[in-house]
Amino acid sequence: MYLLDSNSLEFPHPNLATEEGLLAVGGDLSTERLLTAYKKGIFPWFCEGEPILWYSPGWRMVLDPRHYQPSKSLKQILKKKLFTVTFNQHFKEVIYHCKSIDRGDGLGTWITNDMENAYIKLHQLGIAKSVEVWQNNQLVGGLYGIDQKHVFCGESMFSKVSNASKIAFAWLNNYLLENNYSLLDCQVHNHHLESLGAYEIPRQEFLNILQKNNT
């Protein structure tokens, strides 16, 4: 694990990360540092009271938009049109709910106040974007992430009613497909993402895709 120089935006190479994917500690959440990190396949992930921790997992959870297949039950829900979806119109509300919602695991949130403010700044620059899901004029689900032109780095999602986050995920996937994105980056493995069709690829494969898209 490397200690970042507060006077430099440089990161060590992602291949130097620990087995758990932890690469570096320190630095700040400035717009410039965050953009440098994402272009290198690195993202911040830490809890309130901890120093800023930067990760680049050895195996990256991703989804190729061309291969996404919603479940039969989700297809039926989509046909019923029980929800409406907006794009990038209520970013602050989405990140607030992602930060505040009780996920039932007792672990709290990794979205600190500083993290929230940093990503709102990225949104104001047109880099961080959100998907909002509505039911009866109430915001009931959504997600947000970092748009890197041809790779969308998903950060967090929330759901106040059943299937709302799945609706957001399906909508985002269709948007990425229609706009010729290469990947939806889901960062680290979890079973919910796997149930939505995400899978893991080696770090270097992910970095190669990022490099290709950033040239």
PyMOL commands that place a pseudoatom at each C-alpha (Angstrom):
pseudoatom trace, name=CA, resn=MET, resi=1, chain=A, elem=C, hetatm=0, pos=[0.000, 0.000, 0.000]
pseudoatom trace, name=CA, resn=TYR, resi=2, chain=A, elem=C, hetatm=0, pos=[1.395, 3.369, -1.042]
pseudoatom trace, name=CA, resn=LEU, resi=3, chain=A, elem=C, hetatm=0, pos=[1.089, 6.756, 0.659]
pseudoatom trace, name=CA, resn=LEU, resi=4, chain=A, elem=C, hetatm=0, pos=[0.107, 9.390, -1.882]
pseudoatom trace, name=CA, resn=ASP, resi=5, chain=A, elem=C, hetatm=0, pos=[2.041, 12.634, -2.165]
pseudoatom trace, name=CA, resn=SER, resi=6, chain=A, elem=C, hetatm=0, pos=[-0.331, 15.502, -1.370]
pseudoatom trace, name=CA, resn=ASN, resi=7, chain=A, elem=C, hetatm=0, pos=[1.553, 17.674, -3.886]
pseudoatom trace, name=CA, resn=SER, resi=8, chain=A, elem=C, hetatm=0, pos=[1.206, 15.231, -6.764]
pseudoatom trace, name=CA, resn=LEU, resi=9, chain=A, elem=C, hetatm=0, pos=[-1.686, 13.592, -8.607]
pseudoatom trace, name=CA, resn=GLU, resi=10, chain=A, elem=C, hetatm=0, pos=[0.389, 10.535, -9.476]
pseudoatom trace, name=CA, resn=PHE, resi=11, chain=A, elem=C, hetatm=0, pos=[-0.757, 7.054, -8.463]
pseudoatom trace, name=CA, resn=PRO, resi=12, chain=A, elem=C, hetatm=0, pos=[1.313, 3.858, -8.337]
pseudoatom trace, name=CA, resn=HIS, resi=13, chain=A, elem=C, hetatm=0, pos=[0.532, 1.365, -11.085]
pseudoatom trace, name=CA, resn=PRO, resi=14, chain=A, elem=C, hetatm=0, pos=[-2.666, -0.588, -10.323]
pseudoatom trace, name=CA, resn=ASN, resi=15, chain=A, elem=C, hetatm=0, pos=[-0.763, -3.875, -10.583]
pseudoatom trace, name=CA, resn=LEU, resi=16, chain=A, elem=C, hetatm=0, pos=[0.940, -2.933, -7.313]
pseudoatom trace, name=CA, resn=ALA, resi=17, chain=A, elem=C, hetatm=0, pos=[-2.334, -3.236, -5.384]
pseudoatom trace, name=CA, resn=THR, resi=18, chain=A, elem=C, hetatm=0, pos=[-2.685, -5.782, -2.582]
pseudoatom trace, name=CA, resn=GLU, resi=19, chain=A, elem=C, hetatm=0, pos=[-4.550, -9.033, -3.084]
pseudoatom trace, name=CA, resn=GLU, resi=20, chain=A, elem=C, hetatm=0, pos=[-7.677, -7.275, -1.790]
pseudoatom trace, name=CA, resn=GLY, resi=21, chain=A, elem=C, hetatm=0, pos=[-7.206, -4.520, -4.366]
pseudoatom trace, name=CA, resn=LEU, resi=22, chain=A, elem=C, hetatm=0, pos=[-6.012, -1.812, -1.977]
pseudoatom trace, name=CA, resn=LEU, resi=23, chain=A, elem=C, hetatm=0, pos=[-3.493, 0.354, -3.811]
pseudoatom trace, name=CA, resn=ALA, resi=24, chain=A, elem=C, hetatm=0, pos=[-2.886, 3.596, -1.948]
pseudoatom trace, name=CA, resn=VAL, resi=25, chain=A, elem=C, hetatm=0, pos=[-3.879, 5.774, 0.992]
pseudoatom trace, name=CA, resn=GLY, resi=26, chain=A, elem=C, hetatm=0, pos=[-4.097, 9.527, 1.399]
pseudoatom trace, name=CA, resn=GLY, resi=27, chain=A, elem=C, hetatm=0, pos=[-4.401, 12.374, -1.039]
pseudoatom trace, name=CA, resn=ASP, resi=28, chain=A, elem=C, hetatm=0, pos=[-7.732, 14.147, -1.393]
pseudoatom trace, name=CA, resn=LEU, resi=29, chain=A, elem=C, hetatm=0, pos=[-11.005, 14.004, -3.286]
pseudoatom trace, name=CA, resn=SER, resi=30, chain=A, elem=C, hetatm=0, pos=[-10.276, 16.904, -5.594]
pseudoatom trace, name=CA, resn=THR, resi=31, chain=A, elem=C, hetatm=0, pos=[-11.793, 16.800, -9.063]
pseudoatom trace, name=CA, resn=GLU, resi=32, chain=A, elem=C, hetatm=0, pos=[-8.363, 16.514, -10.639]
pseudoatom trace, name=CA, resn=ARG, resi=33, chain=A, elem=C, hetatm=0, pos=[-7.296, 13.577, -8.474]
pseudoatom trace, name=CA, resn=LEU, resi=34, chain=A, elem=C, hetatm=0, pos=[-10.581, 11.717, -8.973]
pseudoatom trace, name=CA, resn=LEU, resi=35, chain=A, elem=C, hetatm=0, pos=[-10.383, 12.097, -12.745]
pseudoatom trace, name=CA, resn=THR, resi=36, chain=A, elem=C, hetatm=0, pos=[-6.765, 10.912, -12.729]
pseudoatom trace, name=CA, resn=ALA, resi=37, chain=A, elem=C, hetatm=0, pos=[-7.752, 7.896, -10.649]
pseudoatom trace, name=CA, resn=TYR, resi=38, chain=A, elem=C, hetatm=0, pos=[-10.714, 6.814, -12.790]
pseudoatom trace, name=CA, resn=LYS, resi=39, chain=A, elem=C, hetatm=0, pos=[-8.684, 7.046, -15.982]
pseudoatom trace, name=CA, resn=LYS, resi=40, chain=A, elem=C, hetatm=0, pos=[-6.272, 4.554, -14.401]
pseudoatom trace, name=CA, resn=GLY, resi=41, chain=A, elem=C, hetatm=0, pos=[-8.969, 2.180, -13.163]
pseudoatom trace, name=CA, resn=ILE, resi=42, chain=A, elem=C, hetatm=0, pos=[-8.661, 3.339, -9.548]
pseudoatom trace, name=CA, resn=PHE, resi=43, chain=A, elem=C, hetatm=0, pos=[-11.496, 4.445, -7.269]
pseudoatom trace, name=CA, resn=PRO, resi=44, chain=A, elem=C, hetatm=0, pos=[-11.858, 5.664, -3.652]
pseudoatom trace, name=CA, resn=TRP, resi=45, chain=A, elem=C, hetatm=0, pos=[-13.606, 3.395, -1.159]
pseudoatom trace, name=CA, resn=PHE, resi=46, chain=A, elem=C, hetatm=0, pos=[-13.497, 4.073, 2.571]
pseudoatom trace, name=CA, resn=CYS, resi=47, chain=A, elem=C, hetatm=0, pos=[-15.735, 4.770, 5.554]
pseudoatom trace, name=CA, resn=GLU, resi=48, chain=A, elem=C, hetatm=0, pos=[-16.245, 7.867, 7.685]
pseudoatom trace, name=CA, resn=GLY, resi=49, chain=A, elem=C, hetatm=0, pos=[-13.302, 8.361, 10.036]
pseudoatom trace, name=CA, resn=GLU, resi=50, chain=A, elem=C, hetatm=0, pos=[-10.877, 6.391, 7.847]
pseudoatom trace, name=CA, resn=PRO, resi=51, chain=A, elem=C, hetatm=0, pos=[-8.144, 7.884, 5.663]
pseudoatom trace, name=CA, resn=ILE, resi=52, chain=A, elem=C, hetatm=0, pos=[-8.941, 7.985, 1.954]
pseudoatom trace, name=CA, resn=LEU, resi=53, chain=A, elem=C, hetatm=0, pos=[-8.308, 4.522, 0.518]
pseudoatom trace, name=CA, resn=TRP, resi=54, chain=A, elem=C, hetatm=0, pos=[-7.842, 3.871, -3.207]
pseudoatom trace, name=CA, resn=TYR, resi=55, chain=A, elem=C, hetatm=0, pos=[-8.610, 0.534, -4.856]
pseudoatom trace, name=CA, resn=SER, resi=56, chain=A, elem=C, hetatm=0, pos=[-7.965, -1.313, -8.096]
pseudoatom trace, name=CA, resn=PRO, resi=57, chain=A, elem=C, hetatm=0, pos=[-9.278, -4.896, -7.776]
pseudoatom trace, name=CA, resn=GLY, resi=58, chain=A, elem=C, hetatm=0, pos=[-7.414, -7.757, -9.371]
pseudoatom trace, name=CA, resn=TRP, resi=59, chain=A, elem=C, hetatm=0, pos=[-10.736, -8.933, -10.800]
pseudoatom trace, name=CA, resn=ARG, resi=60, chain=A, elem=C, hetatm=0, pos=[-13.144, -6.272, -12.047]
pseudoatom trace, name=CA, resn=MET, resi=61, chain=A, elem=C, hetatm=0, pos=[-16.913, -6.704, -12.044]
pseudoatom trace, name=CA, resn=VAL, resi=62, chain=A, elem=C, hetatm=0, pos=[-18.237, -5.472, -15.400]
pseudoatom trace, name=CA, resn=LEU, resi=63, chain=A, elem=C, hetatm=0, pos=[-21.097, -5.848, -17.824]
pseudoatom trace, name=CA, resn=ASP, resi=64, chain=A, elem=C, hetatm=0, pos=[-20.958, -5.674, -21.605]
pseudoatom trace, name=CA, resn=PRO, resi=65, chain=A, elem=C, hetatm=0, pos=[-24.194, -3.856, -22.533]
pseudoatom trace, name=CA, resn=ARG, resi=66, chain=A, elem=C, hetatm=0, pos=[-24.591, -6.115, -25.573]
pseudoatom trace, name=CA, resn=HIS, resi=67, chain=A, elem=C, hetatm=0, pos=[-24.840, -9.186, -23.352]
pseudoatom trace, name=CA, resn=TYR, resi=68, chain=A, elem=C, hetatm=0, pos=[-27.256, -7.949, -20.735]
pseudoatom trace, name=CA, resn=GLN, resi=69, chain=A, elem=C, hetatm=0, pos=[-30.385, -10.073, -20.490]
pseudoatom trace, name=CA, resn=PRO, resi=70, chain=A, elem=C, hetatm=0, pos=[-32.999, -8.985, -17.945]
pseudoatom trace, name=CA, resn=SER, resi=71, chain=A, elem=C, hetatm=0, pos=[-34.842, -11.742, -16.131]
pseudoatom trace, name=CA, resn=LYS, resi=72, chain=A, elem=C, hetatm=0, pos=[-38.302, -12.804, -17.273]
pseudoatom trace, name=CA, resn=SER, resi=73, chain=A, elem=C, hetatm=0, pos=[-39.832, -11.249, -14.175]
pseudoatom trace, name=CA, resn=LEU, resi=74, chain=A, elem=C, hetatm=0, pos=[-38.083, -7.942, -14.846]
pseudoatom trace, name=CA, resn=LYS, resi=75, chain=A, elem=C, hetatm=0, pos=[-39.243, -7.987, -18.471]
pseudoatom trace, name=CA, resn=GLN, resi=76, chain=A, elem=C, hetatm=0, pos=[-42.805, -8.365, -17.232]
pseudoatom trace, name=CA, resn=ILE, resi=77, chain=A, elem=C, hetatm=0, pos=[-42.363, -5.435, -14.836]
pseudoatom trace, name=CA, resn=LEU, resi=78, chain=A, elem=C, hetatm=0, pos=[-40.953, -3.298, -17.654]
pseudoatom trace, name=CA, resn=LYS, resi=79, chain=A, elem=C, hetatm=0, pos=[-43.961, -4.120, -19.844]
pseudoatom trace, name=CA, resn=LYS, resi=80, chain=A, elem=C, hetatm=0, pos=[-46.369, -3.044, -17.113]
pseudoatom trace, name=CA, resn=LYS, resi=81, chain=A, elem=C, hetatm=0, pos=[-44.760, 0.419, -17.051]
pseudoatom trace, name=CA, resn=LEU, resi=82, chain=A, elem=C, hetatm=0, pos=[-45.148, 0.763, -13.304]
pseudoatom trace, name=CA, resn=PHE, resi=83, chain=A, elem=C, hetatm=0, pos=[-42.190, 3.149, -13.169]
pseudoatom trace, name=CA, resn=THR, resi=84, chain=A, elem=C, hetatm=0, pos=[-40.955, 6.169, -15.073]
pseudoatom trace, name=CA, resn=VAL, resi=85, chain=A, elem=C, hetatm=0, pos=[-37.273, 6.965, -15.534]
pseudoatom trace, name=CA, resn=THR, resi=86, chain=A, elem=C, hetatm=0, pos=[-35.381, 10.224, -15.898]
pseudoatom trace, name=CA, resn=PHE, resi=87, chain=A, elem=C, hetatm=0, pos=[-31.710, 10.697, -16.660]
pseudoatom trace, name=CA, resn=ASN, resi=88, chain=A, elem=C, hetatm=0, pos=[-29.307, 13.022, -14.884]
pseudoatom trace, name=CA, resn=GLN, resi=89, chain=A, elem=C, hetatm=0, pos=[-31.963, 15.411, -13.631]
pseudoatom trace, name=CA, resn=HIS, resi=90, chain=A, elem=C, hetatm=0, pos=[-31.840, 14.812, -9.866]
pseudoatom trace, name=CA, resn=PHE, resi=91, chain=A, elem=C, hetatm=0, pos=[-28.243, 13.824, -9.133]
pseudoatom trace, name=CA, resn=LYS, resi=92, chain=A, elem=C, hetatm=0, pos=[-28.098, 15.363, -5.662]
pseudoatom trace, name=CA, resn=GLU, resi=93, chain=A, elem=C, hetatm=0, pos=[-31.206, 13.482, -4.558]
pseudoatom trace, name=CA, resn=VAL, resi=94, chain=A, elem=C, hetatm=0, pos=[-29.884, 10.190, -5.914]
pseudoatom trace, name=CA, resn=ILE, resi=95, chain=A, elem=C, hetatm=0, pos=[-26.518, 10.374, -4.202]
pseudoatom trace, name=CA, resn=TYR, resi=96, chain=A, elem=C, hetatm=0, pos=[-28.206, 11.489, -0.975]
pseudoatom trace, name=CA, resn=HIS, resi=97, chain=A, elem=C, hetatm=0, pos=[-30.473, 8.434, -1.010]
pseudoatom trace, name=CA, resn=CYS, resi=98, chain=A, elem=C, hetatm=0, pos=[-27.556, 6.134, -1.892]
pseudoatom trace, name=CA, resn=LYS, resi=99, chain=A, elem=C, hetatm=0, pos=[-25.773, 7.562, 1.127]
pseudoatom trace, name=CA, resn=SER, resi=100, chain=A, elem=C, hetatm=0, pos=[-28.722, 7.468, 3.518]
pseudoatom trace, name=CA, resn=ILE, resi=101, chain=A, elem=C, hetatm=0, pos=[-30.713, 4.339, 2.740]
pseudoatom trace, name=CA, resn=ASP, resi=102, chain=A, elem=C, hetatm=0, pos=[-30.621, 1.451, 5.207]
pseudoatom trace, name=CA, resn=ARG, resi=103, chain=A, elem=C, hetatm=0, pos=[-29.170, -1.533, 3.347]
pseudoatom trace, name=CA, resn=GLY, resi=104, chain=A, elem=C, hetatm=0, pos=[-29.942, -3.932, 6.191]
pseudoatom trace, name=CA, resn=ASP, resi=105, chain=A, elem=C, hetatm=0, pos=[-26.366, -5.132, 6.670]
pseudoatom trace, name=CA, resn=GLY, resi=106, chain=A, elem=C, hetatm=0, pos=[-25.485, -2.955, 9.656]
pseudoatom trace, name=CA, resn=LEU, resi=107, chain=A, elem=C, hetatm=0, pos=[-22.389, -1.650, 7.887]
pseudoatom trace, name=CA, resn=GLY, resi=108, chain=A, elem=C, hetatm=0, pos=[-23.609, 1.858, 7.181]
pseudoatom trace, name=CA, resn=THR, resi=109, chain=A, elem=C, hetatm=0, pos=[-22.424, 3.736, 4.127]
pseudoatom trace, name=CA, resn=TRP, resi=110, chain=A, elem=C, hetatm=0, pos=[-19.094, 4.375, 2.457]
pseudoatom trace, name=CA, resn=ILE, resi=111, chain=A, elem=C, hetatm=0, pos=[-20.414, 7.623, 0.954]
pseudoatom trace, name=CA, resn=THR, resi=112, chain=A, elem=C, hetatm=0, pos=[-19.040, 10.197, 3.366]
pseudoatom trace, name=CA, resn=ASN, resi=113, chain=A, elem=C, hetatm=0, pos=[-20.018, 13.873, 3.330]
pseudoatom trace, name=CA, resn=ASP, resi=114, chain=A, elem=C, hetatm=0, pos=[-16.755, 14.703, 1.549]
pseudoatom trace, name=CA, resn=MET, resi=115, chain=A, elem=C, hetatm=0, pos=[-17.403, 11.971, -1.000]
pseudoatom trace, name=CA, resn=GLU, resi=116, chain=A, elem=C, hetatm=0, pos=[-20.931, 13.265, -1.615]
pseudoatom trace, name=CA, resn=ASN, resi=117, chain=A, elem=C, hetatm=0, pos=[-19.681, 16.805, -2.181]
pseudoatom trace, name=CA, resn=ALA, resi=118, chain=A, elem=C, hetatm=0, pos=[-16.857, 15.641, -4.449]
pseudoatom trace, name=CA, resn=TYR, resi=119, chain=A, elem=C, hetatm=0, pos=[-19.205, 13.729, -6.751]
pseudoatom trace, name=CA, resn=ILE, resi=120, chain=A, elem=C, hetatm=0, pos=[-21.689, 16.601, -6.851]
pseudoatom trace, name=CA, resn=LYS, resi=121, chain=A, elem=C, hetatm=0, pos=[-18.822, 18.722, -8.208]
pseudoatom trace, name=CA, resn=LEU, resi=122, chain=A, elem=C, hetatm=0, pos=[-18.140, 16.067, -10.831]
pseudoatom trace, name=CA, resn=HIS, resi=123, chain=A, elem=C, hetatm=0, pos=[-21.826, 16.130, -11.736]
pseudoatom trace, name=CA, resn=GLN, resi=124, chain=A, elem=C, hetatm=0, pos=[-21.716, 19.903, -12.162]
pseudoatom trace, name=CA, resn=LEU, resi=125, chain=A, elem=C, hetatm=0, pos=[-18.880, 19.348, -14.657]
pseudoatom trace, name=CA, resn=GLY, resi=126, chain=A, elem=C, hetatm=0, pos=[-20.978, 16.812, -16.593]
pseudoatom trace, name=CA, resn=ILE, resi=127, chain=A, elem=C, hetatm=0, pos=[-18.851, 13.841, -15.526]
pseudoatom trace, name=CA, resn=ALA, resi=128, chain=A, elem=C, hetatm=0, pos=[-20.906, 12.180, -12.786]
pseudoatom trace, name=CA, resn=LYS, resi=129, chain=A, elem=C, hetatm=0, pos=[-24.416, 11.215, -13.947]
pseudoatom trace, name=CA, resn=SER, resi=130, chain=A, elem=C, hetatm=0, pos=[-27.512, 9.652, -12.470]
pseudoatom trace, name=CA, resn=VAL, resi=131, chain=A, elem=C, hetatm=0, pos=[-30.551, 7.577, -13.374]
pseudoatom trace, name=CA, resn=GLU, resi=132, chain=A, elem=C, hetatm=0, pos=[-33.748, 8.279, -11.430]
pseudoatom trace, name=CA, resn=VAL, resi=133, chain=A, elem=C, hetatm=0, pos=[-36.706, 5.913, -11.059]
pseudoatom trace, name=CA, resn=TRP, resi=134, chain=A, elem=C, hetatm=0, pos=[-40.130, 7.286, -10.136]
pseudoatom trace, name=CA, resn=GLN, resi=135, chain=A, elem=C, hetatm=0, pos=[-43.418, 5.801, -8.973]
pseudoatom trace, name=CA, resn=ASN, resi=136, chain=A, elem=C, hetatm=0, pos=[-46.462, 7.979, -8.273]
pseudoatom trace, name=CA, resn=ASN, resi=137, chain=A, elem=C, hetatm=0, pos=[-44.238, 11.055, -8.609]
pseudoatom trace, name=CA, resn=GLN, resi=138, chain=A, elem=C, hetatm=0, pos=[-41.945, 9.781, -5.842]
pseudoatom trace, name=CA, resn=LEU, resi=139, chain=A, elem=C, hetatm=0, pos=[-38.237, 9.035, -6.291]
pseudoatom trace, name=CA, resn=VAL, resi=140, chain=A, elem=C, hetatm=0, pos=[-38.081, 5.343, -5.398]
pseudoatom trace, name=CA, resn=GLY, resi=141, chain=A, elem=C, hetatm=0, pos=[-34.784, 4.211, -6.889]
pseudoatom trace, name=CA, resn=GLY, resi=142, chain=A, elem=C, hetatm=0, pos=[-31.733, 5.202, -8.862]
pseudoatom trace, name=CA, resn=LEU, resi=143, chain=A, elem=C, hetatm=0, pos=[-28.019, 4.976, -9.416]
pseudoatom trace, name=CA, resn=TYR, resi=144, chain=A, elem=C, hetatm=0, pos=[-25.079, 7.208, -10.238]
pseudoatom trace, name=CA, resn=GLY, resi=145, chain=A, elem=C, hetatm=0, pos=[-21.591, 6.859, -11.642]
pseudoatom trace, name=CA, resn=ILE, resi=146, chain=A, elem=C, hetatm=0, pos=[-18.738, 8.356, -13.606]
pseudoatom trace, name=CA, resn=ASP, resi=147, chain=A, elem=C, hetatm=0, pos=[-19.096, 8.721, -17.376]
pseudoatom trace, name=CA, resn=GLN, resi=148, chain=A, elem=C, hetatm=0, pos=[-15.801, 8.036, -19.169]
pseudoatom trace, name=CA, resn=LYS, resi=149, chain=A, elem=C, hetatm=0, pos=[-17.235, 8.319, -22.688]
pseudoatom trace, name=CA, resn=HIS, resi=150, chain=A, elem=C, hetatm=0, pos=[-17.185, 4.612, -23.521]
pseudoatom trace, name=CA, resn=VAL, resi=151, chain=A, elem=C, hetatm=0, pos=[-16.989, 3.126, -20.040]
pseudoatom trace, name=CA, resn=PHE, resi=152, chain=A, elem=C, hetatm=0, pos=[-19.532, 4.054, -17.386]
pseudoatom trace, name=CA, resn=CYS, resi=153, chain=A, elem=C, hetatm=0, pos=[-18.220, 3.460, -13.861]
pseudoatom trace, name=CA, resn=GLY, resi=154, chain=A, elem=C, hetatm=0, pos=[-21.192, 2.662, -11.635]
pseudoatom trace, name=CA, resn=GLU, resi=155, chain=A, elem=C, hetatm=0, pos=[-20.777, 3.878, -8.067]
pseudoatom trace, name=CA, resn=SER, resi=156, chain=A, elem=C, hetatm=0, pos=[-23.902, 3.136, -6.068]
pseudoatom trace, name=CA, resn=MET, resi=157, chain=A, elem=C, hetatm=0, pos=[-27.619, 2.448, -6.379]
pseudoatom trace, name=CA, resn=PHE, resi=158, chain=A, elem=C, hetatm=0, pos=[-30.620, 2.522, -4.083]
pseudoatom trace, name=CA, resn=SER, resi=159, chain=A, elem=C, hetatm=0, pos=[-34.126, 1.150, -4.034]
pseudoatom trace, name=CA, resn=LYS, resi=160, chain=A, elem=C, hetatm=0, pos=[-37.057, 2.140, -1.834]
pseudoatom trace, name=CA, resn=VAL, resi=161, chain=A, elem=C, hetatm=0, pos=[-39.472, -0.317, -3.445]
pseudoatom trace, name=CA, resn=SER, resi=162, chain=A, elem=C, hetatm=0, pos=[-38.944, -3.739, -4.980]
pseudoatom trace, name=CA, resn=ASN, resi=163, chain=A, elem=C, hetatm=0, pos=[-37.198, -3.768, -8.366]
pseudoatom trace, name=CA, resn=ALA, resi=164, chain=A, elem=C, hetatm=0, pos=[-36.590, -0.001, -8.553]
pseudoatom trace, name=CA, resn=SER, resi=165, chain=A, elem=C, hetatm=0, pos=[-32.798, -0.353, -8.706]
pseudoatom trace, name=CA, resn=LYS, resi=166, chain=A, elem=C, hetatm=0, pos=[-33.158, -3.115, -11.302]
pseudoatom trace, name=CA, resn=ILE, resi=167, chain=A, elem=C, hetatm=0, pos=[-35.235, -0.749, -13.424]
pseudoatom trace, name=CA, resn=ALA, resi=168, chain=A, elem=C, hetatm=0, pos=[-32.475, 1.875, -13.147]
pseudoatom trace, name=CA, resn=PHE, resi=169, chain=A, elem=C, hetatm=0, pos=[-29.850, -0.713, -14.080]
pseudoatom trace, name=CA, resn=ALA, resi=170, chain=A, elem=C, hetatm=0, pos=[-31.848, -1.906, -17.104]
pseudoatom trace, name=CA, resn=TRP, resi=171, chain=A, elem=C, hetatm=0, pos=[-32.439, 1.657, -18.293]
pseudoatom trace, name=CA, resn=LEU, resi=172, chain=A, elem=C, hetatm=0, pos=[-28.752, 2.517, -17.954]
pseudoatom trace, name=CA, resn=ASN, resi=173, chain=A, elem=C, hetatm=0, pos=[-27.745, -0.600, -19.842]
pseudoatom trace, name=CA, resn=ASN, resi=174, chain=A, elem=C, hetatm=0, pos=[-30.054, 0.330, -22.731]
pseudoatom trace, name=CA, resn=TYR, resi=175, chain=A, elem=C, hetatm=0, pos=[-28.617, 3.849, -22.758]
pseudoatom trace, name=CA, resn=LEU, resi=176, chain=A, elem=C, hetatm=0, pos=[-25.055, 2.504, -22.888]
pseudoatom trace, name=CA, resn=LEU, resi=177, chain=A, elem=C, hetatm=0, pos=[-25.982, 0.066, -25.646]
pseudoatom trace, name=CA, resn=GLU, resi=178, chain=A, elem=C, hetatm=0, pos=[-27.630, 2.742, -27.776]
pseudoatom trace, name=CA, resn=ASN, resi=179, chain=A, elem=C, hetatm=0, pos=[-24.613, 5.029, -27.353]
pseudoatom trace, name=CA, resn=ASN, resi=180, chain=A, elem=C, hetatm=0, pos=[-21.962, 2.382, -28.112]
pseudoatom trace, name=CA, resn=TYR, resi=181, chain=A, elem=C, hetatm=0, pos=[-20.336, 2.135, -24.680]
pseudoatom trace, name=CA, resn=SER, resi=182, chain=A, elem=C, hetatm=0, pos=[-17.887, -0.726, -24.255]
pseudoatom trace, name=CA, resn=LEU, resi=183, chain=A, elem=C, hetatm=0, pos=[-18.569, -1.585, -20.615]
pseudoatom trace, name=CA, resn=LEU, resi=184, chain=A, elem=C, hetatm=0, pos=[-20.501, -0.821, -17.497]
pseudoatom trace, name=CA, resn=ASP, resi=185, chain=A, elem=C, hetatm=0, pos=[-17.928, -0.964, -14.698]
pseudoatom trace, name=CA, resn=CYS, resi=186, chain=A, elem=C, hetatm=0, pos=[-19.445, -2.406, -11.514]
pseudoatom trace, name=CA, resn=GLN, resi=187, chain=A, elem=C, hetatm=0, pos=[-16.069, -2.381, -9.695]
pseudoatom trace, name=CA, resn=VAL, resi=188, chain=A, elem=C, hetatm=0, pos=[-16.272, -5.257, -7.199]
pseudoatom trace, name=CA, resn=HIS, resi=189, chain=A, elem=C, hetatm=0, pos=[-18.204, -8.485, -7.059]
pseudoatom trace, name=CA, resn=ASN, resi=190, chain=A, elem=C, hetatm=0, pos=[-21.485, -8.862, -5.261]
pseudoatom trace, name=CA, resn=HIS, resi=191, chain=A, elem=C, hetatm=0, pos=[-24.333, -11.283, -5.767]
pseudoatom trace, name=CA, resn=HIS, resi=192, chain=A, elem=C, hetatm=0, pos=[-26.890, -8.604, -6.619]
pseudoatom trace, name=CA, resn=LEU, resi=193, chain=A, elem=C, hetatm=0, pos=[-24.786, -7.393, -9.537]
pseudoatom trace, name=CA, resn=GLU, resi=194, chain=A, elem=C, hetatm=0, pos=[-24.169, -10.961, -10.619]
pseudoatom trace, name=CA, resn=SER, resi=195, chain=A, elem=C, hetatm=0, pos=[-27.934, -11.550, -10.681]
pseudoatom trace, name=CA, resn=LEU, resi=196, chain=A, elem=C, hetatm=0, pos=[-28.190, -8.599, -13.077]
pseudoatom trace, name=CA, resn=GLY, resi=197, chain=A, elem=C, hetatm=0, pos=[-25.714, -10.193, -15.488]
pseudoatom trace, name=CA, resn=ALA, resi=198, chain=A, elem=C, hetatm=0, pos=[-22.394, -8.708, -14.379]
pseudoatom trace, name=CA, resn=TYR, resi=199, chain=A, elem=C, hetatm=0, pos=[-19.230, -10.838, -14.416]
pseudoatom trace, name=CA, resn=GLU, resi=200, chain=A, elem=C, hetatm=0, pos=[-15.541, -10.495, -13.573]
pseudoatom trace, name=CA, resn=ILE, resi=201, chain=A, elem=C, hetatm=0, pos=[-12.587, -9.853, -15.877]
pseudoatom trace, name=CA, resn=PRO, resi=202, chain=A, elem=C, hetatm=0, pos=[-8.858, -9.577, -14.983]
pseudoatom trace, name=CA, resn=ARG, resi=203, chain=A, elem=C, hetatm=0, pos=[-7.591, -6.136, -14.011]
pseudoatom trace, name=CA, resn=GLN, resi=204, chain=A, elem=C, hetatm=0, pos=[-5.277, -5.870, -17.017]
pseudoatom trace, name=CA, resn=GLU, resi=205, chain=A, elem=C, hetatm=0, pos=[-8.107, -6.576, -19.447]
pseudoatom trace, name=CA, resn=PHE, resi=206, chain=A, elem=C, hetatm=0, pos=[-10.111, -3.790, -17.848]
pseudoatom trace, name=CA, resn=LEU, resi=207, chain=A, elem=C, hetatm=0, pos=[-7.137, -1.401, -17.952]
pseudoatom trace, name=CA, resn=ASN, resi=208, chain=A, elem=C, hetatm=0, pos=[-6.598, -2.194, -21.632]
pseudoatom trace, name=CA, resn=ILE, resi=209, chain=A, elem=C, hetatm=0, pos=[-10.202, -1.233, -22.386]
pseudoatom trace, name=CA, resn=LEU, resi=210, chain=A, elem=C, hetatm=0, pos=[-9.841, 1.994, -20.400]
pseudoatom trace, name=CA, resn=GLN, resi=211, chain=A, elem=C, hetatm=0, pos=[-6.581, 2.895, -22.158]
pseudoatom trace, name=CA, resn=LYS, resi=212, chain=A, elem=C, hetatm=0, pos=[-8.133, 2.259, -25.555]
pseudoatom trace, name=CA, resn=ASN, resi=213, chain=A, elem=C, hetatm=0, pos=[-11.073, 4.504, -24.743]
pseudoatom trace, name=CA, resn=ASN, resi=214, chain=A, elem=C, hetatm=0, pos=[-8.945, 7.283, -23.258]
pseudoatom trace, name=CA, resn=THR, resi=215, chain=A, elem=C, hetatm=0, pos=[-6.685, 7.632, -26.297]
for i in range(1, 215): cmd.bond("trace and resi %d" % i, "trace and resi %d" % (i + 1))
show_as sticks, trace
zoom trace
